[in-house]
Amino acid sequence: MNIYNCHTHIFTSANSPNDLLKTRIPNNGASKIIKFLLDSTPLKELPVALAKLYKVLAPNSQAMLANYANFLRVGLLPTQLDILNEEVKSFQLGSDNWVFSVLTLNLDYMSEKGGNFVKYQEQLRESVFVKAKYPNQVKLFLSVDPRTASSNTQLLEQTQGNWNKYENAFSGLKFYPAMGYFPSDTRLDGVYAWAAENQIPITTHVTRGGNFYVGDMRKLLADTSHYNLPANTKCADLINAVTLNINNGAWKKDENRIGTQLFTNPEHFKTALENNPNLKINFAHFGGSNEVNNGVNQTGIPGSMIALEQLAGLTDFTTNIISLINKYDNVYTDLSYTICDNDALKKVAGLAQNHPKLNSRLLFGTDSFLVLMEGNLSKMIANSEANLGNSLFHNSFKVNPITFFNPY
Ligand SMILES: [Zn+2]
């Protein structure tokens, strides 16, 4: 029986703009040191610089730096194949019955300025090479971003073009809306219909953390031509509120980190699911551990995105995902990154008791190598089993992924 990791990344530092690393660093405490180092130290020398600092810091900061040093050690490996091999090793599987879903990521539109890094088509070419090395064990996902095309038909042609160009290489599509687009963008309509018709799985990033668009949010939101949002919907209200907060400088310090949560909201997939009820889609991270832990009870800090969502009558990401799972037959959620929070895992086990359909819709995933920032991966996997309980862990690790990936 195969064991599945439904959410991993293997892009290298050469595939990433410098901005990518900066968006991963939390905006608090010890992270200030890492931010300073990022700005002042060549990337290659960072793990050494962190190791030196390690000895002089307080225990909490020490642990954090040790995790970052390990994360950077893996992230700075020269090839995608090296990174995958390292991930497989850190999984401590003791068998070759593993299947990893490798999600490629188009980072070309992360900002307006582009930057000096290996662009997506080249990242993809290398990912396909890794897939060829492990044809039965790697499930490769093709990144989709509507900004790569000017129309619905052009985006569909381009996506199908990539899909067919590398014959039998792909098992699904990867969305990352926080990079700066709405999943309700009309240019995606053809891709949704094609994916639904062919049962091609989509994995989309749903957590308030992670990477995000670092360009000019005002400009991005001003181009309303592609939103495809009916007037007077909750999302339209939310977009107006976000635009207002950005224009009046309310989020000056953290404008993009907060503002880009707007794109992530599962609410933006409702039209696609109404039009294509059998669309197969995995809302990754189950909304993130904070959302899982606090759900509808989280109080929106005044001026935060959560407060704006509550004002617009929207529920938290996790509750929204559960209602979509209950309503549609092909909606899934994965636990990647959320596995590093034991409280969240216990909460997930409780949610599965109240919402039995979750037992067949939960997918196990790690978000390696990014999750290495939080600690030891094999320990997280053992904790997942302990906190989810054997049956839910077994289903998400070995059973549910089979239907999610079928027939790819
Ligand atoms: Zn991820």
Residues whose N, C-alpha, C, O or C-beta is under 5 A from the ligand:
A	BS01	ZN	D367
